[in-house]
């Protein structure tokens, strides 16, 4: 009853500097908690902003009123006692369906902000003991994007295997209106100082020109609205190893076009490394086997490595082309671990697994029963020699039989004549 009486009194007049509200919700000039304190709030256009009432929790007798730009009609009101809640628009309708009032704290949220929402906001908190008001200056700003054209290629260098397809991405901002843009992809010449090699030119969706030497192999993957101008090259060759330039010109302004550059490195496919018995090397132990992994490659920046399981035992790297690589390894005959030889470069790798039982044999006749022969070639040679000796023996036997028969026939004939 007391609060009702007090509120009615407040609705009738301004008493002793206190703020009063008339039944029509028209507000007398309030006395603010701090007449010099105006909190500044900034928000980007389209985002939501919440103006805090500074009330931790609305009490049963409290009334919260929000108004905008000194307008006497409130834009939001909440009466805790009656649970009456309302939001109303200003005359120009700028806040329609965009105001939310927190029933716990009385804070006001403006959704989907516009630049017209900028201005002074006031919250009046009427309680049984006092009337307090706070002010907020809200600034809604628009994110302004630069009109200066920028062109980017994500990587400075791309590496690809010979014969594969490659797509070099090119992005540009801001995106011009419509299709009013020129795009050019060019490559560095073979001889420095010569004109750049033209690859593909875009003027509009119906005017895309591909140079003769690139027809059927070069394509422009463009999305002008999305700022995309990618170059796709099919079945690349070593001749495609060079520097490439993506240039974009916005025809809506008079400034020159902007470009970005990258390089493409085409690498040959790697051969499979070969593991063989090292006949030229004497093992440090009669129970060990000397091996060598080798490969002849014409690829730059390659590495040959021996692995024991997943651990690297040894490796050798070179950057020259057309070079023979070899890497030794010594293992025990009874070693049960898995070994592999790996040849790799930045884009691929080739692996050969070691079969110890195939390459490392034990032979009888050695001082300690471990006379390893070098490889299968030696075994084949031994078989061939044995076979040849067998054939020779058989031939000799046949000749001997024939000679005996001829001698016997000659002797019988001589006896008949006598």
VOLUM-653952 format. One record per residue (C-alpha): residue number from 1; residue in three letters; x, y, z. Coordinates in steps of 0.5 Angstrom, whole numbers, plus 500, padded with zeros to 3 digits. Layout:
! VOLUM-653952
NODE  seq  type    x    y    z
NODE  NUM   ALA    X    Y    Z
...
! end
This chain:
! VOLUM-653952
NODE  seq  type    x    y    z
NODE    1   UNK  500  500  500
NODE    2   UNK  506  505  502
NODE    3   UNK  509  504  495
NODE    4   UNK  502  505  491
NODE    5   UNK  501  511  495
NODE    6   UNK  509  513  494
NODE    7   UNK  508  512  486
NODE    8   UNK  502  516  486
NODE    9   UNK  505  521  489
NODE   10   UNK  511  521  484
NODE   11   UNK  506  521  479
NODE   12   UNK  503  527  481
NODE   13   UNK  509  532  481
NODE   14   UNK  516  533  482
NODE   15   UNK  518  533  490
NODE   16   UNK  524  535  493
NODE   17   UNK  528  534  487
NODE   18   UNK  526  527  486
NODE   19   UNK  524  524  479
NODE   20   UNK  516  523  478
NODE   21   UNK  513  520  472
NODE   22   UNK  506  522  470
NODE   23   UNK  500  517  469
NODE   24   UNK  501  518  462
NODE   25   UNK  508  516  462
NODE   26   UNK  511  523  461
NODE   27   UNK  517  524  465
NODE   28   UNK  519  530  469
NODE   29   UNK  526  532  468
NODE   30   UNK  530  527  473
NODE   31   UNK  536  528  477
NODE   32   UNK  541  523  475
NODE   33   UNK  545  519  480
NODE   34   UNK  551  523  477
NODE   35   UNK  550  529  472
NODE   36   UNK  556  528  469
NODE   37   UNK  557  521  468
NODE   38   UNK  555  519  461
NODE   39   UNK  557  512  459
NODE   40   UNK  559  511  452
NODE   41   UNK  558  505  448
NODE   42   UNK  560  503  441
NODE   43   UNK  557  497  437
NODE   44   UNK  558  495  429
NODE   45   UNK  552  496  425
NODE   46   UNK  548  490  425
NODE   47   UNK  550  487  431
NODE   48   UNK  546  487  438
NODE   49   UNK  548  492  444
NODE   50   UNK  546  491  451
NODE   51   UNK  545  497  456
NODE   52   UNK  546  495  463
NODE   53   UNK  541  498  468
NODE   54   UNK  546  497  474
NODE   55   UNK  541  494  478
NODE   56   UNK  543  487  480
NODE   57   UNK  536  485  481
NODE   58   UNK  529  488  480
NODE   59   UNK  526  489  487
NODE   60   UNK  518  488  487
NODE   61   UNK  517  495  488
NODE   62   UNK  521  497  482
NODE   63   UNK  519  500  476
NODE   64   UNK  524  501  470
NODE   65   UNK  523  506  465
NODE   66   UNK  528  507  458
NODE   67   UNK  527  513  454
NODE   68   UNK  531  515  448
NODE   69   UNK  534  522  446
NODE   70   UNK  530  526  451
NODE   71   UNK  523  524  448
NODE   72   UNK  518  524  454
NODE   73   UNK  515  517  451
NODE   74   UNK  519  511  454
NODE   75   UNK  521  506  449
NODE   76   UNK  521  501  454
NODE   77   UNK  518  500  461
NODE   78   UNK  517  494  466
NODE   79   UNK  513  494  473
NODE   80   UNK  516  489  477
NODE   81   UNK  510  489  482
NODE   82   UNK  505  488  477
NODE   83   UNK  509  484  472
NODE   84   UNK  507  489  467
NODE   85   UNK  512  489  461
NODE   86   UNK  512  493  455
NODE   87   UNK  516  496  449
NODE   88   UNK  514  502  445
NODE   89   UNK  517  505  438
NODE   90   UNK  518  512  437
NODE   91   UNK  514  516  432
NODE   92   UNK  519  514  426
NODE   93   UNK  518  507  428
NODE   94   UNK  526  506  428
NODE   95   UNK  526  501  434
NODE   96   UNK  520  496  431
NODE   97   UNK  521  489  434
NODE   98   UNK  528  490  436
NODE   99   UNK  528  492  443
NODE  100   UNK  528  487  449
NODE  101   UNK  528  488  456
NODE  102   UNK  531  484  461
NODE  103   UNK  526  482  467
NODE  104   UNK  531  481  472
NODE  105   UNK  536  487  471
NODE  106   UNK  532  492  467
NODE  107   UNK  537  492  462
NODE  108   UNK  535  494  455
NODE  109   UNK  538  490  449
NODE  110   UNK  537  493  442
NODE  111   UNK  538  488  436
NODE  112   UNK  540  489  429
NODE  113   UNK  543  496  430
NODE  114   UNK  543  501  425
NODE  115   UNK  546  508  425
NODE  116   UNK  540  511  426
NODE  117   UNK  540  508  433
NODE  118   UNK  546  512  435
NODE  119   UNK  544  517  441
NODE  120   UNK  543  519  448
NODE  121   UNK  539  513  452
NODE  122   UNK  536  514  459
NODE  123   UNK  534  509  464
NODE  124   UNK  530  511  470
NODE  125   UNK  529  506  476
NODE  126   UNK  524  508  481
NODE  127   UNK  524  504  488
NODE  128   UNK  520  505  494
NODE  129   UNK  526  509  497
NODE  130   UNK  529  513  491
NODE  131   UNK  529  515  484
NODE  132   UNK  535  514  480
NODE  133   UNK  537  515  473
NODE  134   UNK  543  513  468
NODE  135   UNK  545  516  461
NODE  136   UNK  548  512  455
NODE  137   UNK  551  515  449
NODE  138   UNK  551  510  443
NODE  139   UNK  555  510  437
NODE  140   UNK  553  505  431
NODE  141   UNK  559  505  426
NODE  142   UNK  559  502  419
NODE  143   UNK  565  498  418
NODE  144   UNK  568  501  412
NODE  145   UNK  572  497  407
NODE  146   UNK  578  499  403
NODE  147   UNK  577  501  396
NODE  148   UNK  584  499  394
NODE  149   UNK  585  492  391
NODE  150   UNK  589  487  394
NODE  151   UNK  591  480  390
NODE  152   UNK  594  474  394
NODE  153   UNK  597  467  393
NODE  154   UNK  597  463  399
NODE  155   UNK  604  460  398
NODE  156   UNK  611  463  395
NODE  157   UNK  612  456  392
NODE  158   UNK  608  450  390
NODE  159   UNK  611  443  388
NODE  160   UNK  608  438  384
NODE  161   UNK  610  431  381
NODE  162   UNK  611  431  373
NODE  163   UNK  605  429  370
NODE  164   UNK  600  431  375
NODE  165   UNK  595  437  375
NODE  166   UNK  596  443  379
NODE  167   UNK  591  449  381
NODE  168   UNK  595  455  384
NODE  169   UNK  590  459  388
NODE  170   UNK  589  467  387
NODE  171   UNK  585  471  391
NODE  172   UNK  583  479  390
NODE  173   UNK  579  484  394
NODE  174   UNK  575  488  394
NODE  175   UNK  570  484  389
NODE  176   UNK  568  489  384
NODE  177   UNK  561  490  382
NODE  178   UNK  558  485  377
NODE  179   UNK  564  482  372
NODE  180   UNK  568  489  371
NODE  181   UNK  575  486  372
NODE  182   UNK  581  484  368
NODE  183   UNK  585  478  370
NODE  184   UNK  591  476  367
NODE  185   UNK  596  470  368
NODE  186   UNK  603  470  366
NODE  187   UNK  609  466  367
NODE  188   UNK  617  468  367
NODE  189   UNK  620  467  360
NODE  190   UNK  626  462  359
NODE  191   UNK  631  468  358
NODE  192   UNK  631  474  363
NODE  193   UNK  629  480  360
NODE  194   UNK  624  477  355
NODE  195   UNK  617  479  355
NODE  196   UNK  613  475  360
NODE  197   UNK  609  468  357
NODE  198   UNK  602  470  357
NODE  199   UNK  598  464  359
NODE  200   UNK  590  466  360
NODE  201   UNK  586  473  360
NODE  202   UNK  580  474  362
NODE  203   UNK  576  480  360
NODE  204   UNK  568  478  362
NODE  205   UNK  565  471  362
NODE  206   UNK  565  470  355
NODE  207   UNK  572  473  353
NODE  208   UNK  577  468  356
NODE  209   UNK  583  467  352
NODE  210   UNK  588  462  353
NODE  211   UNK  594  462  349
NODE  212   UNK  596  457  344
NODE  213   UNK  601  453  347
NODE  214   UNK  597  452  353
NODE  215   UNK  590  450  350
NODE  216   UNK  587  444  353
NODE  217   UNK  592  444  359
NODE  218   UNK  591  451  362
NODE  219   UNK  584  453  365
NODE  220   UNK  582  459  369
NODE  221   UNK  577  457  375
NODE  222   UNK  574  464  377
NODE  223   UNK  569  467  381
NODE  224   UNK  569  474  381
NODE  225   UNK  563  475  386
NODE  226   UNK  568  471  391
NODE  227   UNK  574  474  389
NODE  228   UNK  577  468  386
NODE  229   UNK  582  467  380
NODE  230   UNK  585  460  380
NODE  231   UNK  590  458  375
NODE  232   UNK  589  450  373
NODE  233   UNK  595  447  369
NODE  234   UNK  594  439  367
NODE  235   UNK  599  434  366
NODE  236   UNK  605  439  368
NODE  237   UNK  612  438  365
NODE  238   UNK  619  440  367
NODE  239   UNK  618  446  363
NODE  240   UNK  612  448  367
NODE  241   UNK  618  450  373
NODE  242   UNK  618  457  373
NODE  243   UNK  615  464  376
NODE  244   UNK  608  465  375
NODE  245   UNK  604  472  376
NODE  246   UNK  596  473  377
NODE  247   UNK  594  480  376
NODE  248   UNK  587  483  377
NODE  249   UNK  585  490  375
NODE  250   UNK  578  493  377
NODE  251   UNK  575  497  371
NODE  252   UNK  571  501  376
NODE  253   UNK  577  505  378
NODE  254   UNK  582  509  374
NODE  255   UNK  588  505  378
NODE  256   UNK  593  500  375
NODE  257   UNK  592  493  376
NODE  258   UNK  595  489  382
NODE  259   UNK  599  483  382
NODE  260   UNK  601  477  386
NODE  261   UNK  607  472  384
NODE  262   UNK  609  465  386
NODE  263   UNK  613  459  383
NODE  264   UNK  612  452  381
NODE  265   UNK  617  447  382
NODE  266   UNK  616  440  378
NODE  267   UNK  619  434  380
NODE  268   UNK  620  427  377
NODE  269   UNK  617  421  380
NODE  270   UNK  622  418  385
NODE  271   UNK  624  411  383
NODE  272   UNK  624  405  388
NODE  273   UNK  630  404  392
NODE  274   UNK  634  397  391
NODE  275   UNK  637  393  396
NODE  276   UNK  643  389  395
NODE  277   UNK  648  385  398
NODE  278   UNK  655  389  398
NODE  279   UNK  660  384  396
NODE  280   UNK  666  389  396
NODE  281   UNK  665  390  404
NODE  282   UNK  667  385  409
NODE  283   UNK  663  384  415
NODE  284   UNK  666  386  421
NODE  285   UNK  663  380  424
NODE  286   UNK  662  373  421
NODE  287   UNK  655  373  424
NODE  288   UNK  653  380  420
NODE  289   UNK  651  381  413
NODE  290   UNK  653  388  409
NODE  291   UNK  648  391  405
NODE  292   UNK  647  397  401
NODE  293   UNK  641  401  399
NODE  294   UNK  642  405  392
NODE  295   UNK  638  409  387
NODE  296   UNK  640  413  381
NODE  297   UNK  635  419  381
NODE  298   UNK  634  425  377
NODE  299   UNK  630  429  382
NODE  300   UNK  633  435  386
NODE  301   UNK  632  435  394
NODE  302   UNK  632  428  395
NODE  303   UNK  634  424  401
NODE  304   UNK  635  416  402
NODE  305   UNK  634  413  409
NODE  306   UNK  635  407  412
NODE  307   UNK  629  405  417
NODE  308   UNK  629  400  423
NODE  309   UNK  622  400  424
NODE  310   UNK  620  407  425
NODE  311   UNK  626  410  427
NODE  312   UNK  632  413  422
NODE  313   UNK  638  409  423
NODE  314   UNK  642  413  417
NODE  315   UNK  640  418  411
NODE  316   UNK  644  422  406
NODE  317   UNK  641  428  402
NODE  318   UNK  643  431  396
NODE  319   UNK  640  437  392
NODE  320   UNK  644  435  385
NODE  321   UNK  640  432  379
NODE  322   UNK  642  426  376
NODE  323   UNK  646  423  381
NODE  324   UNK  647  416  384
NODE  325   UNK  645  415  392
NODE  326   UNK  648  409  396
NODE  327   UNK  647  408  403
NODE  328   UNK  650  402  407
NODE  329   UNK  647  398  413
NODE  330   UNK  650  392  417
NODE  331   UNK  645  387  420
NODE  332   UNK  646  380  424
NODE  333   UNK  643  374  420
NODE  334   UNK  639  373  426
NODE  335   UNK  636  380  427
NODE  336   UNK  628  380  427
NODE  337   UNK  627  387  427
NODE  338   UNK  624  390  420
NODE  339   UNK  628  394  416
NODE  340   UNK  626  399  410
NODE  341   UNK  630  403  405
NODE  342   UNK  626  410  404
NODE  343   UNK  627  415  398
NODE  344   UNK  623  421  399
NODE  345   UNK  623  428  396
NODE  346   UNK  618  434  398
NODE  347   UNK  612  431  395
NODE  348   UNK  613  423  395
NODE  349   UNK  617  417  397
NODE  350   UNK  618  410  395
NODE  351   UNK  620  405  400
NODE  352   UNK  623  398  399
NODE  353   UNK  623  393  405
NODE  354   UNK  629  389  407
NODE  355   UNK  628  381  407
NODE  356   UNK  634  379  411
NODE  357   UNK  633  371  410
NODE  358   UNK  633  372  402
NODE  359   UNK  639  377  402
NODE  360   UNK  643  374  407
NODE  361   UNK  645  367  407
NODE  362   UNK  649  362  411
NODE  363   UNK  653  357  407
NODE  364   UNK  657  350  409
NODE  365   UNK  665  350  408
NODE  366   UNK  666  357  412
NODE  367   UNK  671  357  418
NODE  368   UNK  665  358  423
NODE  369   UNK  660  355  418
NODE  370   UNK  658  362  416
NODE  371   UNK  660  363  409
NODE  372   UNK  655  368  406
NODE  373   UNK  655  368  398
NODE  374   UNK  654  375  395
NODE  375   UNK  647  374  392
NODE  376   UNK  642  370  387
NODE  377   UNK  647  372  381
NODE  378   UNK  653  367  385
NODE  379   UNK  648  362  386
NODE  380   UNK  645  362  379
NODE  381   UNK  653  362  376
NODE  382   UNK  654  356  380
NODE  383   UNK  648  352  378
NODE  384   UNK  650  354  371
NODE  385   UNK  657  351  372
NODE  386   UNK  655  345  375
NODE  387   UNK  650  344  369
NODE  388   UNK  655  345  364
NODE  389   UNK  660  340  367
NODE  390   UNK  654  335  367
NODE  391   UNK  653  336  360
NODE  392   UNK  661  336  358
NODE  393   UNK  661  329  362
NODE  394   UNK  655  326  358
NODE  395   UNK  658  328  352
NODE  396   UNK  665  325  354
NODE  397   UNK  662  318  356
NODE  398   UNK  658  318  349
NODE  399   UNK  665  319  345
NODE  400   UNK  668  314  349
NODE  401   UNK  662  309  348
NODE  402   UNK  663  310  340
NODE  403   UNK  670  310  340
NODE  404   UNK  670  303  344
NODE  405   UNK  665  300  339
NODE  406   UNK  669  303  333
NODE  407   UNK  675  299  335
NODE  408   UNK  671  293  337
NODE  409   UNK  668  293  329
NODE  410   UNK  675  294  326
NODE  411   UNK  678  288  330
NODE  412   UNK  672  283  328
NODE  413   UNK  673  285  321
NODE  414   UNK  681  284  321
NODE  415   UNK  680  277  324
NODE  416   UNK  675  275  318
NODE  417   UNK  680  277  313
NODE  418   UNK  685  273  316
! end
